[in-house]
Amino acid sequence: MKASGAEILIQALIQEGVDTIFGYPGGAVLPIYDVLYDSKIRHILTRHEQGAAHAADGYARATGKPGVCMATSGPGATNLVTGIATAYMDSVPVVAVTGQVATSLLGRDSFQEADITGVTIPITKHNYLIKDVKDIPRIVKEAFYIATTGRPGPVLIDMPKDVMTMQSEPRYLASIDLPGYKPTYKGHVKQIREAAAAINEASRPVIYAGGGVLGSCASDELRTLAEKASIPVVTTLMGLGAFPSNHPLFLGLLGMHGTAYANLAVTECDLLIALGARFSDRTTGRIEDFAPKAKIIHVDIDPAEIGKNVKVDIPVVGDVRHVLTEIIPLVNPATGREWNDIVDGLKRRMPLSYEKDGSLKPQYVVEQISEATGGEAIIATEVGQNQMWAAQYCKFTRPRSFISSGGLGTMGYGFPAAIGAQAGCPDRLVFDIAGDGSIQMNIQELATAVTYNLPVKIAILNNGYLGMVRQWQEVFYDRRYSHTSIGGIPDFVKLAEAYGAVGMRITDPADVRPAIEEAIRTPNVVVMDFRVAPEENVLPMVPPNAPISKMIGGEA
Ligand SMILES: Cc1ncc(C[n+]2csc(CCOP(=O)(O)OP(=O)(O)O)c2C)c(N)n1
């Protein structure tokens, strides 16, 4: 039976298991929206296309399934760009569908025409401009396959309006054939043996776990390896949640705002086992001084990552879970060696700490959120100090619980991503830990959260500053706070109420825990405006391009 391009598209999405699309309509996607009108796919109308892209990304990070967003041509498509780039930098599987002007109008500066496949080449894993209605089933299948396999990432499908209305007899494919795209899942046997031998020989090993551990669902294997060989674990920002925070072997975050003990353990180790991590400058500090005494094993599904930033001694190309499954039986059991005592000593001597002077401290707010939720909530963050305090003070008991823009550092990411996570995980408690600056970048999505009854709890650490930038100005620019004091901060309580959410203002430390508990009990979107100490800094801090062992502050 013949069907229109738009019908074929929606049918193909359903076949890929899509149940939710985050989107925003416009002229060039009208035929698709017409089909959506009576389709079984849930469409969540955001208030900005950037919100739709971040929501699809948050949905993907929380559920492990690909997230889907949709926008019209031209400005709708370009509004997705920041969200697509955010997903690309953090290897998140997102499929973005954009409308395009009719094929006869392409290349003529037509109304609302933007060359979105051209624009997104460097920020997508792959993209398509569909010119023939017959290609729709194949392209949709390929797009999901590419987005979710190998190193995951965003794929864009651009669809001209006339292709949506053309009729065709659809032929949905059961399998796909993509010569030239064959991700390597299984590591090379010889390298796996070498890696296991290196682990058995090491006397001061450390595991450095990144987002690839979560991407490959390898948390259990990570834990098995760490426990079997008694190896301390540090994580990147993207790797938080991959290993339980309360585990005795856990050393927390590494790098610029990592714990002192994680940074010192990596500096002193003789073997660094990097798992699905990409050695970003925020984690390594000055690259020449990174893990200077260590042999490095690097396991990554993307061969382009290996040797990109650091010299690797034992490269293993493959999926972290597959590779760990092979390595674990070859590793000798070990119990508390001298190294474990040294690391435990560091942990005891220099814990994360902040001055308790009676004022309302942002770290305290984050600690209380973590305690009140027992480490079970999904925590999304914005970008800045709020993000780093969340990374330092939130404890995670299970994977896919920390949702944050690591690679691109996108302000305005957290709230829409939290909406996506809540849509994908209706039974979980979802918080967005926010700054007063970043929350204002996508605060219009309060309408989306309220309309679709996605009861995200927003905790604004309101310091009146673009805090992280102010901190850099304090440290590196002699306290010249150029344009980082943000005036015109709205009354967040009234704003919440204006959108139909619940607003609370908290100024006294004694009110923090009761407010959080009340928010958790409230079956609605809640905005908590915590008026925190304005010039609190995130510590420890490694100055950019300094060795990670040279930290400012943070030691007890
Ligand atoms: C879209 C975007 N613009 C600018 C920046 C640069 N930037 C990084 S952190 C930050 C300050 C964030 O301020 P706020 O949201 O109030 O959070 P705080 O640091 O105070 O917790 C800025 C401006 C960014 N990361 N993203």
PDBQT file of the ligand as one rigid body, heavy atoms in Angstrom, charges set to zero:
ROOT
HETATM    1  C1  LIG A 601      26.215  28.901  26.490  1.00  0.00    +0.000 C 
HETATM    2  C2  LIG A 601      27.360  29.264  27.358  1.00  0.00    +0.000 A 
HETATM    3  N1  LIG A 601      27.752  30.557  27.435  1.00  0.00    +0.000 NA
HETATM    4  C3  LIG A 601      28.794  30.902  28.236  1.00  0.00    +0.000 A 
HETATM    5  C4  LIG A 601      29.470  29.973  28.958  1.00  0.00    +0.000 A 
HETATM    6  C5  LIG A 601      30.652  30.360  29.840  1.00  0.00    +0.000 C 
HETATM    7  N2  LIG A 601      30.376  30.091  31.242  1.00  0.00    +0.000 N 
HETATM    8  C6  LIG A 601      30.794  28.973  31.877  1.00  0.00    +0.000 A 
HETATM    9  S1  LIG A 601      30.329  28.887  33.461  1.00  0.00    +0.000 SA
HETATM   10  C7  LIG A 601      29.554  30.358  33.370  1.00  0.00    +0.000 A 
HETATM   11  C8  LIG A 601      28.869  30.954  34.576  1.00  0.00    +0.000 C 
HETATM   12  C9  LIG A 601      27.657  30.223  34.944  1.00  0.00    +0.000 C 
HETATM   13  O1  LIG A 601      26.938  30.991  35.881  1.00  0.00    +0.000 OA
HETATM   14  P1  LIG A 601      25.730  30.412  36.678  1.00  0.00    +0.000 P 
HETATM   15  O2  LIG A 601      24.826  29.690  35.768  1.00  0.00    +0.000 OA
HETATM   16  O3  LIG A 601      25.124  31.486  37.486  1.00  0.00    +0.000 OA
HETATM   17  O4  LIG A 601      26.384  29.290  37.570  1.00  0.00    +0.000 OA
HETATM   18  P2  LIG A 601      27.451  29.334  38.758  1.00  0.00    +0.000 P 
HETATM   19  O5  LIG A 601      28.803  29.203  38.142  1.00  0.00    +0.000 OA
HETATM   20  O6  LIG A 601      27.270  30.624  39.482  1.00  0.00    +0.000 OA
HETATM   21  O7  LIG A 601      27.088  28.143  39.564  1.00  0.00    +0.000 OA
HETATM   22  C10 LIG A 601      29.667  30.915  32.089  1.00  0.00    +0.000 A 
HETATM   23  C11 LIG A 601      29.145  32.226  31.694  1.00  0.00    +0.000 C 
HETATM   24  C12 LIG A 601      29.028  28.627  28.816  1.00  0.00    +0.000 A 
HETATM   25  N3  LIG A 601      29.628  27.626  29.444  1.00  0.00    +0.000 N 
HETATM   26  N4  LIG A 601      27.968  28.321  28.035  1.00  0.00    +0.000 NA
ENDROOT
TORSDOF 0
